[in-house]
Amino acid sequence: MAGELAERDDPYHFGENTYHRARIRARLGDVDRAMDLLRRAHSEGQWLGYGPRVDPDLSPLHENPAYQELMQPKG
């Protein structure tokens, strides 16, 4: 599944595939790769508002300082 998401080259997915790849990596315990993918998803246009905060697949990242910084509101 993660490989299929990585292979998709749809310029209009706005980071959605990358976000789902981050969820998979987080569930597998690969925190560093999950964070890299989450940052990439955000740079591709994925909105990181309320959803990632309550997404149970991303719960392994919640205590990570990099995750907490990424999720801080930007003003």
All heavy atoms as a GROMACS GRO file, in nm:
protein
  608
    1MET      N    1   0.082  -0.119   0.000
    1MET     CA    2   0.000   0.000   0.000
    1MET      C    3   0.087   0.126   0.000
    1MET      O    4   0.065   0.216  -0.079
    1MET     CB    5  -0.094  -0.003   0.121
    1MET     CG    6  -0.176   0.120   0.137
    1MET     SD    7  -0.320   0.110   0.033
    1MET     CE    8  -0.434   0.204   0.123
    2ALA      N    9   0.185   0.135   0.090
    2ALA     CA   10   0.269   0.253   0.095
    2ALA      C   11   0.346   0.271  -0.035
    2ALA      O   12   0.364   0.384  -0.082
    2ALA     CB   13   0.367   0.245   0.213
    3GLY      N   14   0.389   0.162  -0.094
    3GLY     CA   15   0.460   0.168  -0.221
    3GLY      C   16   0.371   0.221  -0.332
    3GLY      O   17   0.415   0.300  -0.416
    4GLU      N   18   0.246   0.180  -0.334
    4GLU     CA   19   0.152   0.229  -0.434
    4GLU      C   20   0.128   0.378  -0.418
    4GLU      O   21   0.120   0.452  -0.516
    4GLU     CB   22   0.019   0.154  -0.423
    4GLU     CG   23   0.027   0.009  -0.462
    4GLU     CD   24  -0.101  -0.067  -0.433
    4GLU    OE1   25  -0.206  -0.003  -0.413
    4GLU    OE2   26  -0.095  -0.190  -0.430
    5LEU      N   27   0.119   0.423  -0.294
    5LEU     CA   28   0.100   0.566  -0.270
    5LEU      C   29   0.221   0.646  -0.315
    5LEU      O   30   0.208   0.755  -0.367
    5LEU     CB   31   0.072   0.591  -0.121
    5LEU     CG   32  -0.062   0.542  -0.068
    5LEU    CD1   33  -0.066   0.555   0.084
    5LEU    CD2   34  -0.177   0.619  -0.131
    6ALA      N   35   0.341   0.590  -0.294
    6ALA     CA   36   0.464   0.659  -0.333
    6ALA      C   37   0.476   0.670  -0.484
    6ALA      O   38   0.534   0.765  -0.535
    6ALA     CB   39   0.585   0.587  -0.275
    7GLU      N   40   0.422   0.573  -0.554
    7GLU     CA   41   0.434   0.570  -0.700
    7GLU      C   42   0.338   0.667  -0.770
    7GLU      O   43   0.361   0.704  -0.884
    7GLU     CB   44   0.409   0.429  -0.752
    7GLU     CG   45   0.519   0.332  -0.715
    7GLU     CD   46   0.485   0.189  -0.752
    7GLU    OE1   47   0.381   0.166  -0.817
    7GLU    OE2   48   0.563   0.101  -0.715
    8ARG      N   49   0.235   0.708  -0.702
    8ARG     CA   50   0.138   0.799  -0.764
    8ARG      C   51   0.202   0.935  -0.787
    8ARG      O   52   0.264   0.991  -0.699
    8ARG     CB   53   0.016   0.813  -0.676
    8ARG     CG   54  -0.061   0.683  -0.669
    8ARG     CD   55  -0.194   0.704  -0.616
    8ARG     NE   56  -0.262   0.808  -0.693
    8ARG     CZ   57  -0.391   0.814  -0.707
    8ARG    NH1   58  -0.466   0.724  -0.654
    8ARG    NH2   59  -0.445   0.913  -0.774
    9ASP      N   60   0.185   0.987  -0.906
    9ASP     CA   61   0.244   1.115  -0.941
    9ASP      C   62   0.132   1.209  -0.987
    9ASP      O   63   0.129   1.254  -1.100
    9ASP     CB   64   0.348   1.097  -1.052
    9ASP     CG   65   0.425   1.225  -1.080
    9ASP    OD1   66   0.432   1.310  -0.990
    9ASP    OD2   67   0.477   1.238  -1.191
   10ASP      N   68   0.040   1.234  -0.897
   10ASP     CA   69  -0.074   1.319  -0.926
   10ASP      C   70  -0.046   1.458  -0.868
   10ASP      O   71  -0.039   1.474  -0.747
   10ASP     CB   72  -0.199   1.259  -0.861
   10ASP     CG   73  -0.323   1.340  -0.886
   10ASP    OD1   74  -0.315   1.445  -0.952
   10ASP    OD2   75  -0.430   1.298  -0.839
   11PRO      N   76  -0.028   1.558  -0.952
   11PRO     CA   77   0.008   1.690  -0.900
   11PRO      C   78  -0.104   1.758  -0.822
   11PRO      O   79  -0.082   1.860  -0.760
   11PRO     CB   80   0.042   1.769  -1.028
   11PRO     CG   81  -0.035   1.702  -1.135
   11PRO     CD   82  -0.040   1.556  -1.097
   12TYR      N   83  -0.223   1.701  -0.823
   12TYR     CA   84  -0.337   1.766  -0.758
   12TYR      C   85  -0.381   1.694  -0.631
   12TYR      O   86  -0.490   1.718  -0.582
   12TYR     CB   87  -0.454   1.775  -0.856
   12TYR     CG   88  -0.414   1.850  -0.980
   12TYR    CD1   89  -0.394   1.784  -1.100
   12TYR    CD2   90  -0.393   1.988  -0.974
   12TYR    CE1   91  -0.353   1.854  -1.213
   12TYR    CE2   92  -0.352   2.057  -1.087
   12TYR     CZ   93  -0.333   1.990  -1.206
   12TYR     OH   94  -0.292   2.058  -1.316
   13HIS      N   95  -0.297   1.609  -0.576
   13HIS     CA   96  -0.336   1.540  -0.453
   13HIS      C   97  -0.300   1.622  -0.329
   13HIS      O   98  -0.342   1.589  -0.219
   13HIS     CB   99  -0.279   1.398  -0.446
   13HIS     CG  100  -0.131   1.392  -0.438
   13HIS    ND1  101  -0.063   1.402  -0.321
   13HIS    CD2  102  -0.038   1.375  -0.534
   13HIS    CE1  103   0.067   1.393  -0.343
   13HIS    NE2  104   0.084   1.377  -0.471
   14PHE      N  105  -0.223   1.729  -0.346
   14PHE     CA  106  -0.191   1.822  -0.239
   14PHE      C  107  -0.141   1.753  -0.112
   14PHE      O  108  -0.181   1.786  -0.002
   14PHE     CB  109  -0.311   1.912  -0.207
   14PHE     CG  110  -0.352   1.996  -0.324
   14PHE    CD1  111  -0.466   1.963  -0.396
   14PHE    CD2  112  -0.276   2.104  -0.365
   14PHE    CE1  113  -0.504   2.038  -0.506
   14PHE    CE2  114  -0.313   2.180  -0.476
   14PHE     CZ  115  -0.427   2.146  -0.546
   15GLY      N  116  -0.054   1.656  -0.130
   15GLY     CA  117   0.010   1.590  -0.018
   15GLY      C  118  -0.072   1.480   0.048
   15GLY      O  119  -0.027   1.421   0.146
   16GLU      N  120  -0.188   1.450  -0.004
   16GLU     CA  121  -0.273   1.349   0.061
   16GLU      C  122  -0.207   1.211   0.061
   16GLU      O  123  -0.208   1.143   0.163
   16GLU     CB  124  -0.410   1.342  -0.008
   16GLU     CG  125  -0.505   1.249   0.063
   16GLU     CD  126  -0.643   1.254   0.004
   16GLU    OE1  127  -0.676   1.345  -0.074
   16GLU    OE2  128  -0.720   1.163   0.038
   17ASN      N  129  -0.151   1.170  -0.050
   17ASN     CA  130  -0.083   1.040  -0.055
   17ASN      C  131   0.035   1.036   0.042
   17ASN      O  132   0.057   0.937   0.110
   17ASN     CB  133  -0.033   1.009  -0.196
   17ASN     CG  134  -0.146   0.989  -0.294
   17ASN    OD1  135  -0.260   0.965  -0.256
   17ASN    ND2  136  -0.116   1.003  -0.422
   18THR      N  137   0.111   1.144   0.045
   18THR     CA  138   0.226   1.151   0.134
   18THR      C  139   0.182   1.148   0.279
   18THR      O  140   0.246   1.084   0.364
   18THR     CB  141   0.309   1.277   0.104
   18THR    OG1  142   0.338   1.280  -0.037
   18THR    CG2  143   0.439   1.279   0.181
   19TYR      N  144   0.072   1.215   0.310
   19TYR     CA  145   0.016   1.213   0.446
   19TYR      C  146  -0.019   1.070   0.487
   19TYR      O  147   0.013   1.026   0.597
   19TYR     CB  148  -0.107   1.303   0.453
   19TYR     CG  149  -0.178   1.299   0.585
   19TYR    CD1  150  -0.126   1.366   0.695
   19TYR    CD2  151  -0.295   1.227   0.602
   19TYR    CE1  152  -0.190   1.362   0.818
   19TYR    CE2  153  -0.360   1.222   0.722
   19TYR     CZ  154  -0.307   1.290   0.830
   19TYR     OH  155  -0.372   1.285   0.952
   20HIS      N  156  -0.082   0.995   0.398
   20HIS     CA  157  -0.119   0.857   0.430
   20HIS      C  158   0.005   0.770   0.446
   20HIS      O  159   0.006   0.679   0.531
   20HIS     CB  160  -0.214   0.800   0.325
   20HIS     CG  161  -0.348   0.864   0.328
   20HIS    ND1  162  -0.429   0.867   0.439
   20HIS    CD2  163  -0.416   0.932   0.233
   20HIS    CE1  164  -0.540   0.930   0.414
   20HIS    NE2  165  -0.534   0.972   0.288
   21ARG      N  166   0.108   0.797   0.371
   21ARG     CA  167   0.235   0.725   0.389
   21ARG      C  168   0.294   0.755   0.526
   21ARG      O  169   0.349   0.666   0.593
   21ARG     CB  170   0.334   0.762   0.279
   21ARG     CG  171   0.293   0.707   0.144
   21ARG     CD  172   0.382   0.757   0.031
   21ARG     NE  173   0.522   0.720   0.055
   21ARG     CZ  174   0.625   0.793   0.012
   21ARG    NH1  175   0.606   0.904  -0.056
   21ARG    NH2  176   0.748   0.753   0.035
   22ALA      N  177   0.283   0.880   0.572
   22ALA     CA  178   0.330   0.917   0.705
   22ALA      C  179   0.252   0.841   0.813
   22ALA      O  180   0.311   0.794   0.912
   22ALA     CB  181   0.316   1.067   0.727
   23ARG      N  182   0.124   0.827   0.793
   23ARG     CA  183   0.040   0.752   0.888
   23ARG      C  184   0.087   0.607   0.897
   23ARG      O  185   0.097   0.550   1.006
   23ARG     CB  186  -0.106   0.757   0.845
   23ARG     CG  187  -0.165   0.897   0.854
   23ARG     CD  188  -0.305   0.903   0.796
   23ARG     NE  189  -0.394   0.822   0.877
   23ARG     CZ  190  -0.496   0.753   0.829
   23ARG    NH1  191  -0.522   0.753   0.698
   23ARG    NH2  192  -0.573   0.683   0.908
   24ILE      N  193   0.115   0.547   0.782
   24ILE     CA  194   0.160   0.408   0.780
   24ILE      C  195   0.293   0.395   0.854
   24ILE      O  196   0.312   0.306   0.938
   24ILE     CB  197   0.172   0.357   0.635
   24ILE    CG1  198   0.033   0.347   0.572
   24ILE    CG2  199   0.246   0.223   0.630
   24ILE    CD1  200   0.035   0.326   0.421
   25ARG      N  201   0.387   0.485   0.824
   25ARG     CA  202   0.519   0.480   0.888
   25ARG      C  203   0.508   0.500   1.039
   25ARG      O  204   0.580   0.435   1.116
   25ARG     CB  205   0.613   0.584   0.828
   25ARG     CG  206   0.663   0.544   0.693
   25ARG     CD  207   0.748   0.423   0.708
   25ARG     NE  208   0.777   0.366   0.579
   25ARG     CZ  209   0.837   0.251   0.562
   25ARG    NH1  210   0.876   0.180   0.666
   25ARG    NH2  211   0.858   0.203   0.443
   26ALA      N  212   0.420   0.590   1.082
   26ALA     CA  213   0.402   0.613   1.225
   26ALA      C  214   0.351   0.486   1.294
   26ALA      O  215   0.399   0.448   1.401
   26ALA     CB  216   0.307   0.729   1.248
   27ARG      N  217   0.255   0.420   1.232
   27ARG     CA  218   0.199   0.296   1.289
   27ARG      C  219   0.304   0.185   1.295
   27ARG      O  220   0.300   0.101   1.384
   27ARG     CB  221   0.079   0.248   1.208
   27ARG     CG  222  -0.041   0.336   1.222
   27ARG     CD  223  -0.099   0.331   1.358
   27ARG     NE  224  -0.199   0.226   1.364
   27ARG     CZ  225  -0.267   0.198   1.471
   27ARG    NH1  226  -0.247   0.264   1.582
   27ARG    NH2  227  -0.355   0.103   1.470
   28LEU      N  228   0.398   0.188   1.202
   28LEU     CA  229   0.505   0.088   1.201
   28LEU      C  230   0.617   0.122   1.298
   28LEU      O  231   0.712   0.046   1.314
   28LEU     CB  232   0.562   0.072   1.059
   28LEU     CG  233   0.467   0.009   0.957
   28LEU    CD1  234   0.528   0.015   0.818
   28LEU    CD2  235   0.434  -0.134   0.997
   29GLY      N  236   0.609   0.241   1.361
   29GLY     CA  237   0.710   0.282   1.458
   29GLY      C  238   0.829   0.352   1.398
   29GLY      O  239   0.926   0.380   1.467
   30ASP      N  240   0.824   0.383   1.271
   30ASP     CA  241   0.933   0.453   1.203
   30ASP      C  242   0.910   0.603   1.214
   30ASP      O  243   0.870   0.670   1.120
   30ASP     CB  244   0.938   0.409   1.056
   30ASP     CG  245   1.062   0.457   0.984
   30ASP    OD1  246   1.140   0.537   1.042
   30ASP    OD2  247   1.082   0.414   0.868
   31VAL      N  248   0.936   0.655   1.334
   31VAL     CA  249   0.903   0.794   1.367
   31VAL      C  250   0.978   0.893   1.279
   31VAL      O  251   0.918   0.990   1.230
   31VAL     CB  252   0.929   0.821   1.517
   31VAL    CG1  253   0.912   0.967   1.551
   31VAL    CG2  254   0.837   0.734   1.602
   32ASP      N  255   1.106   0.872   1.257
   32ASP     CA  256   1.184   0.967   1.177
   32ASP      C  257   1.130   0.976   1.034
   32ASP      O  258   1.111   1.086   0.981
   32ASP     CB  259   1.331   0.929   1.175
   32ASP     CG  260   1.398   0.946   1.309
   32ASP    OD1  261   1.350   1.028   1.391
   32ASP    OD2  262   1.499   0.877   1.334
   33ARG      N  263   1.104   0.862   0.973
   33ARG     CA  264   1.051   0.862   0.836
   33ARG      C  265   0.911   0.920   0.833
   33ARG      O  266   0.875   0.994   0.741
   33ARG     CB  267   1.052   0.720   0.779
   33ARG     CG  268   1.006   0.711   0.636
   33ARG     CD  269   1.106   0.776   0.542
   33ARG     NE  270   1.059   0.759   0.405
   33ARG     CZ  271   1.057   0.855   0.316
   33ARG    NH1  272   1.103   0.974   0.345
   33ARG    NH2  273   1.012   0.833   0.195
   34ALA      N  274   0.830   0.890   0.934
   34ALA     CA  275   0.695   0.946   0.942
   34ALA      C  276   0.700   1.098   0.949
   34ALA      O  277   0.623   1.167   0.882
   34ALA     CB  278   0.620   0.890   1.062
   35MET      N  279   0.793   1.150   1.028
   35MET     CA  280   0.806   1.296   1.039
   35MET      C  281   0.851   1.356   0.907
   35MET      O  282   0.800   1.461   0.866
   35MET     CB  283   0.903   1.333   1.151
   35MET     CG  284   0.846   1.322   1.290
   35MET     SD  285   0.695   1.420   1.314
   35MET     CE  286   0.747   1.583   1.264
   36ASP      N  287   0.946   1.292   0.840
   36ASP     CA  288   0.989   1.341   0.709
   36ASP      C  289   0.872   1.347   0.612
   36ASP      O  290   0.854   1.446   0.540
   36ASP     CB  291   1.098   1.250   0.650
   36ASP     CG  292   1.231   1.262   0.722
   36ASP    OD1  293   1.252   1.360   0.795
   36ASP    OD2  294   1.315   1.170   0.704
   37LEU      N  295   0.792   1.241   0.611
   37LEU     CA  296   0.677   1.237   0.520
   37LEU      C  297   0.570   1.338   0.559
   37LEU      O  298   0.507   1.400   0.472
   37LEU     CB  299   0.618   1.096   0.517
   37LEU     CG  300   0.704   0.992   0.445
   37LEU    CD1  301   0.656   0.851   0.478
   37LEU    CD2  302   0.703   1.017   0.295
   38LEU      N  303   0.550   1.360   0.688
   38LEU     CA  304   0.451   1.458   0.732
   38LEU      C  305   0.493   1.599   0.691
   38LEU      O  306   0.411   1.677   0.642
   38LEU     CB  307   0.433   1.447   0.883
   38LEU     CG  308   0.306   1.503   0.942
   38LEU    CD1  309   0.183   1.443   0.878
   38LEU    CD2  310   0.304   1.479   1.092
   39ARG      N  311   0.621   1.629   0.706
   39ARG     CA  312   0.672   1.759   0.662
   39ARG      C  313   0.656   1.775   0.510
   39ARG      O  314   0.617   1.881   0.461
   39ARG     CB  315   0.819   1.775   0.700
   39ARG     CG  316   0.842   1.804   0.844
   39ARG     CD  317   0.991   1.836   0.869
   39ARG     NE  318   1.024   1.813   1.006
   39ARG     CZ  319   1.082   1.704   1.054
   39ARG    NH1  320   1.120   1.606   0.974
   39ARG    NH2  321   1.108   1.692   1.182
   40ARG      N  322   0.686   1.668   0.438
   40ARG     CA  323   0.673   1.672   0.293
   40ARG      C  324   0.527   1.691   0.252
   40ARG      O  325   0.496   1.768   0.161
   40ARG     CB  326   0.729   1.544   0.233
   40ARG     CG  327   0.722   1.541   0.083
   40ARG     CD  328   0.793   1.422   0.028
   40ARG     NE  329   0.748   1.398  -0.108
   40ARG     CZ  330   0.764   1.286  -0.174
   40ARG    NH1  331   0.827   1.185  -0.117
   40ARG    NH2  332   0.721   1.273  -0.295
   41ALA      N  333   0.436   1.620   0.319
   41ALA     CA  334   0.294   1.634   0.289
   41ALA      C  335   0.250   1.778   0.308
   41ALA      O  336   0.177   1.834   0.225
   41ALA     CB  337   0.211   1.541   0.378
   42HIS      N  338   0.298   1.840   0.414
   42HIS     CA  339   0.264   1.980   0.441
   42HIS      C  340   0.320   2.071   0.330
   42HIS      O  341   0.250   2.160   0.282
   42HIS     CB  342   0.318   2.020   0.577
   42HIS     CG  343   0.285   2.159   0.616
   42HIS    ND1  344   0.156   2.203   0.633
   42HIS    CD2  345   0.364   2.265   0.641
   42HIS    CE1  346   0.158   2.331   0.667
   42HIS    NE2  347   0.283   2.371   0.672
   43SER      N  348   0.442   2.044   0.288
   43SER     CA  349   0.502   2.127   0.182
   43SER      C  350   0.432   2.106   0.048
   43SER      O  351   0.434   2.194  -0.038
   43SER     CB  352   0.652   2.100   0.168
   43SER     OG  353   0.675   1.975   0.108
   44GLU      N  354   0.367   1.991   0.031
   44GLU     CA  355   0.292   1.963  -0.092
   44GLU      C  356   0.150   2.020  -0.088
   44GLU      O  357   0.077   2.008  -0.185
   44GLU     CB  358   0.286   1.812  -0.116
   44GLU     CG  359   0.419   1.751  -0.151
   44GLU     CD  360   0.416   1.599  -0.158
   44GLU    OE1  361   0.313   1.537  -0.121
   44GLU    OE2  362   0.518   1.541  -0.200
   45GLY      N  363   0.113   2.078   0.026
   45GLY     CA  364  -0.018   2.142   0.035
   45GLY      C  365  -0.116   2.077   0.130
   45GLY      O  366  -0.230   2.122   0.142
   46GLN      N  367  -0.075   1.972   0.201
   46GLN     CA  368  -0.165   1.906   0.295
   46GLN      C  369  -0.186   1.996   0.416
   46GLN      O  370  -0.091   2.041   0.478
   46GLN     CB  371  -0.108   1.771   0.339
   46GLN     CG  372  -0.193   1.696   0.438
   46GLN     CD  373  -0.322   1.645   0.376
   46GLN    OE1  374  -0.328   1.613   0.260
   46GLN    NE2  375  -0.426   1.639   0.455
   47TRP      N  376  -0.310   2.022   0.450
   47TRP     CA  377  -0.343   2.103   0.566
   47TRP      C  378  -0.323   2.020   0.692
   47TRP      O  379  -0.378   1.910   0.703
   47TRP     CB  380  -0.487   2.153   0.557
   47TRP     CG  381  -0.528   2.241   0.669
   47TRP    CD1  382  -0.475   2.363   0.699
   47TRP    CD2  383  -0.630   2.216   0.765
   47TRP    NE1  384  -0.538   2.416   0.808
   47TRP    CE2  385  -0.634   2.327   0.851
   47TRP    CE3  386  -0.717   2.111   0.787
   47TRP    CZ2  387  -0.723   2.337   0.957
   47TRP    CZ3  388  -0.806   2.120   0.893
   47TRP    CH2  389  -0.807   2.232   0.976
   48LEU      N  390  -0.243   2.070   0.784
   48LEU     CA  391  -0.217   1.999   0.909
   48LEU      C  392  -0.288   2.068   1.024
   48LEU      O  393  -0.228   2.113   1.119
   48LEU     CB  394  -0.066   1.991   0.936
   48LEU     CG  395   0.017   1.917   0.832
   48LEU    CD1  396   0.163   1.919   0.871
   48LEU    CD2  397  -0.032   1.775   0.813
   49GLY      N  398  -0.417   2.077   1.012
   49GLY     CA  399  -0.498   2.141   1.116
   49GLY      C  400  -0.538   2.043   1.224
   49GLY      O  401  -0.455   1.977   1.285
   50TYR      N  402  -0.665   2.029   1.242
   50TYR     CA  403  -0.719   1.946   1.349
   50TYR      C  404  -0.698   1.796   1.326
   50TYR      O  405  -0.671   1.722   1.419
   50TYR     CB  406  -0.869   1.977   1.363
   50TYR     CG  407  -0.937   1.904   1.473
   50TYR    CD1  408  -0.912   1.936   1.606
   50TYR    CD2  409  -1.027   1.802   1.446
   50TYR    CE1  410  -0.974   1.868   1.708
   50TYR    CE2  411  -1.091   1.734   1.547
   50TYR     CZ  412  -1.064   1.767   1.678
   50TYR     OH  413  -1.126   1.700   1.779
   51GLY      N  414  -0.708   1.751   1.203
   51GLY     CA  415  -0.703   1.608   1.171
   51GLY      C  416  -0.585   1.533   1.228
   51GLY      O  417  -0.603   1.432   1.297
   52PRO      N  418  -0.461   1.576   1.203
   52PRO     CA  419  -0.346   1.501   1.254
   52PRO      C  420  -0.340   1.496   1.407
   52PRO      O  421  -0.284   1.403   1.464
   52PRO     CB  422  -0.226   1.579   1.200
   52PRO     CG  423  -0.277   1.646   1.079
   52PRO     CD  424  -0.420   1.680   1.111
   53ARG      N  425  -0.401   1.591   1.472
   53ARG     CA  426  -0.400   1.592   1.620
   53ARG      C  427  -0.485   1.481   1.679
   53ARG      O  428  -0.459   1.436   1.790
   53ARG     CB  429  -0.448   1.727   1.672
   53ARG     CG  430  -0.360   1.842   1.632
   53ARG     CD  431  -0.425   1.975   1.671
   53ARG     NE  432  -0.367   2.084   1.600
   53ARG     CZ  433  -0.263   2.153   1.642
   53ARG    NH1  434  -0.206   2.122   1.754
   53ARG    NH2  435  -0.217   2.252   1.570
   54VAL      N  436  -0.587   1.440   1.606
   54VAL     CA  437  -0.676   1.335   1.657
   54VAL      C  438  -0.665   1.205   1.579
   54VAL      O  439  -0.733   1.108   1.611
   54VAL     CB  440  -0.823   1.384   1.658
   54VAL    CG1  441  -0.840   1.502   1.752
   54VAL    CG2  442  -0.871   1.417   1.518
   55ASP      N  443  -0.579   1.201   1.479
   55ASP     CA  444  -0.561   1.082   1.397
   55ASP      C  445  -0.490   0.975   1.481
   55ASP      O  446  -0.374   0.993   1.518
   55ASP     CB  447  -0.479   1.116   1.274
   55ASP     CG  448  -0.469   1.003   1.174
   55ASP    OD1  449  -0.481   0.886   1.215
   55ASP    OD2  450  -0.450   1.032   1.055
   56PRO      N  451  -0.557   0.863   1.512
   56PRO     CA  452  -0.492   0.762   1.596
   56PRO      C  453  -0.367   0.701   1.531
   56PRO      O  454  -0.278   0.654   1.603
   56PRO     CB  455  -0.601   0.657   1.617
   56PRO     CG  456  -0.698   0.678   1.506
   56PRO     CD  457  -0.690   0.824   1.469
   57ASP      N  458  -0.358   0.704   1.401
   57ASP     CA  459  -0.240   0.651   1.334
   57ASP      C  460  -0.116   0.735   1.362
   57ASP      O  461  -0.004   0.685   1.356
   57ASP     CB  462  -0.261   0.641   1.183
   57ASP     CG  463  -0.362   0.533   1.147
   57ASP    OD1  464  -0.375   0.434   1.223
   57ASP    OD2  465  -0.429   0.548   1.044
   58LEU      N  466  -0.136   0.862   1.391
   58LEU     CA  467  -0.022   0.951   1.419
   58LEU      C  468   0.008   0.962   1.568
   58LEU      O  469   0.102   1.032   1.606
   58LEU     CB  470  -0.048   1.090   1.360
   58LEU     CG  471  -0.055   1.098   1.208
   58LEU    CD1  472  -0.085   1.240   1.164
   58LEU    CD2  473   0.074   1.049   1.144
   59SER      N  474  -0.066   0.892   1.652
   59SER     CA  475  -0.043   0.903   1.797
   59SER      C  476   0.100   0.867   1.839
   59SER      O  477   0.149   0.925   1.936
   59SER     CB  478  -0.146   0.821   1.874
   59SER     OG  479  -0.135   0.685   1.844
   60PRO      N  480   0.171   0.777   1.769
   60PRO     CA  481   0.310   0.753   1.808
   60PRO      C  482   0.401   0.876   1.793
   60PRO      O  483   0.510   0.880   1.849
   60PRO     CB  484   0.356   0.641   1.713
   60PRO     CG  485   0.232   0.570   1.673
   60PRO     CD  486   0.128   0.680   1.667
   61LEU      N  487   0.354   0.977   1.721
   61LEU     CA  488   0.435   1.098   1.700
   61LEU      C  489   0.405   1.208   1.802
   61LEU      O  490   0.481   1.303   1.814
   61LEU     CB  491   0.409   1.155   1.560
   61LEU     CG  492   0.430   1.063   1.442
   61LEU    CD1  493   0.398   1.138   1.312
   61LEU    CD2  494   0.571   1.009   1.439
   62HIS      N  495   0.296   1.198   1.873
   62HIS     CA  496   0.248   1.309   1.955
   62HIS      C  497   0.347   1.359   2.059
   62HIS      O  498   0.344   1.477   2.092
   62HIS     CB  499   0.116   1.272   2.021
   62HIS     CG  500   0.003   1.265   1.923
   62HIS    ND1  501  -0.124   1.232   1.960
   62HIS    CD2  502  -0.003   1.287   1.789
   62HIS    CE1  503  -0.204   1.233   1.854
   62HIS    NE2  504  -0.131   1.266   1.749
   63GLU      N  505   0.431   1.274   2.111
   63GLU     CA  506   0.530   1.317   2.211
   63GLU      C  507   0.661   1.364   2.148
   63GLU      O  508   0.748   1.413   2.219
   63GLU     CB  509   0.557   1.203   2.310
   63GLU     CG  510   0.434   1.158   2.388
   63GLU     CD  511   0.371   1.271   2.468
   63GLU    OE1  512   0.447   1.349   2.530
   63GLU    OE2  513   0.248   1.281   2.467
   64ASN      N  514   0.674   1.352   2.019
   64ASN     CA  515   0.795   1.391   1.949
   64ASN      C  516   0.802   1.544   1.940
   64ASN      O  517   0.709   1.608   1.891
   64ASN     CB  518   0.793   1.329   1.809
   64ASN     CG  519   0.918   1.355   1.731
   64ASN    OD1  520   0.956   1.468   1.709
   64ASN    ND2  521   0.981   1.247   1.687
   65PRO      N  522   0.912   1.605   1.986
   65PRO     CA  523   0.925   1.751   1.980
   65PRO      C  524   0.912   1.807   1.838
   65PRO      O  525   0.855   1.916   1.820
   65PRO     CB  526   1.064   1.779   2.037
   65PRO     CG  527   1.096   1.659   2.120
   65PRO     CD  528   1.027   1.544   2.054
   66ALA      N  529   0.962   1.736   1.739
   66ALA     CA  530   0.951   1.784   1.600
   66ALA      C  531   0.804   1.787   1.556
   66ALA      O  532   0.762   1.879   1.486
   66ALA     CB  533   1.033   1.696   1.507
   67TYR      N  534   0.727   1.687   1.597
   67TYR     CA  535   0.584   1.684   1.566
   67TYR      C  536   0.513   1.800   1.634
   67TYR      O  537   0.433   1.870   1.573
   67TYR     CB  538   0.523   1.551   1.611
   67TYR     CG  539   0.373   1.546   1.597
   67TYR    CD1  540   0.313   1.512   1.477
   67TYR    CD2  541   0.290   1.575   1.705
   67TYR    CE1  542   0.176   1.507   1.464
   67TYR    CE2  543   0.153   1.571   1.693
   67TYR     CZ  544   0.096   1.537   1.572
   67TYR     OH  545  -0.040   1.534   1.560
   68GLN      N  546   0.543   1.821   1.761
   68GLN     CA  547   0.480   1.929   1.837
   68GLN      C  548   0.511   2.065   1.773
   68GLN      O  549   0.423   2.151   1.764
   68GLN     CB  550   0.525   1.924   1.982
   68GLN     CG  551   0.472   1.801   2.053
   68GLN     CD  552   0.530   1.783   2.192
   68GLN    OE1  553   0.612   1.863   2.238
   68GLN    NE2  554   0.488   1.678   2.260
   69GLU      N  555   0.633   2.083   1.728
   69GLU     CA  556   0.670   2.209   1.662
   69GLU      C  557   0.597   2.225   1.530
   69GLU      O  558   0.545   2.333   1.499
   69GLU     CB  559   0.820   2.215   1.638
   69GLU     CG  560   0.863   2.346   1.575
   69GLU     CD  561   1.013   2.354   1.551
   69GLU    OE1  562   1.089   2.288   1.624
   69GLU    OE2  563   1.052   2.427   1.459
   70LEU      N  564   0.589   2.118   1.452
   70LEU     CA  565   0.520   2.123   1.323
   70LEU      C  566   0.373   2.157   1.342
   70LEU      O  567   0.314   2.228   1.261
   70LEU     CB  568   0.535   1.989   1.251
   70LEU     CG  569   0.470   1.977   1.114
   70LEU    CD1  570   0.534   2.075   1.014
   70LEU    CD2  571   0.479   1.834   1.062
   71MET      N  572   0.314   2.109   1.450
   71MET     CA  573   0.171   2.128   1.473
   71MET      C  574   0.138   2.262   1.540
   71MET      O  575   0.021   2.296   1.554
   71MET     CB  576   0.116   2.013   1.557
   71MET     CG  577   0.126   1.878   1.486
   71MET     SD  578   0.056   1.876   1.319
   71MET     CE  579  -0.114   1.903   1.357
   72GLN      N  580   0.238   2.338   1.579
   72GLN     CA  581   0.213   2.469   1.639
   72GLN      C  582   0.152   2.563   1.535
   72GLN      O  583   0.198   2.567   1.422
   72GLN     CB  584   0.343   2.531   1.692
   72GLN     CG  585   0.393   2.470   1.818
   72GLN     CD  586   0.300   2.492   1.935
   72GLN    OE1  587   0.244   2.599   1.951
   72GLN    NE2  588   0.283   2.389   2.014
   73PRO      N  589   0.050   2.638   1.577
   73PRO     CA  590  -0.007   2.736   1.483
   73PRO      C  591   0.098   2.838   1.439
   73PRO      O  592   0.179   2.884   1.520
   73PRO     CB  593  -0.117   2.804   1.564
   73PRO     CG  594  -0.146   2.712   1.678
   73PRO     CD  595  -0.018   2.637   1.704
   74LYS      N  596   0.098   2.866   1.314
   74LYS     CA  597   0.192   2.965   1.259
   74LYS      C  598   0.116   3.096   1.240
   74LYS      O  599   0.008   3.099   1.187
   74LYS     CB  600   0.249   2.918   1.123
   74LYS     CG  601   0.305   2.777   1.123
   74LYS     CD  602   0.423   2.761   1.216
   74LYS     CE  603   0.491   2.627   1.204
   74LYS     NZ  604   0.437   2.521   1.283
   75GLY      N  605   0.173   3.201   1.285
   75GLY     CA  606   0.102   3.328   1.277
   75GLY      C  607   0.165   3.420   1.186
   75GLY      O  608   0.153   3.482   1.099
   0.00000   0.00000   0.00000
